[in-house]
Amino acid sequence: MAIICIRVWVHGSVQGVGFRYSTQREAKGLGVKGYAKNLDDGSVEVLACGEAQQVEALLAWLKAGGPRSARVEKVLAEPHHPAHLPHGFSTI
């Protein structure tokens, strides 16, 4: 199967509510590699790499609002082609 990567920006009340760690747990459960990191504007950036079905499942989870403690207002995603594929899923 082909590996795809997307970069996602999640906006709303997503910092200080365990969003990155919940995303990491969800991604690991799906077999997705990448990272979740807080950005200066209050959003969270997510890099997700894996088989299309796995990546789409993580994106659907993010669009559905992520963890209950978060309030997601907007999710933007675009294809991404990193120079090196990540080996696991980390929080930055």
ABEGO torsion letter per residue (X at the ends): XBBBBBBBBBBEBABGAGAAAAAAAAAAAAGBBEBBBBBAAGBBBBBBBEBAAAAAAAAAAAAAGEBAABBBABBBBBBBBBABBBABBBBX
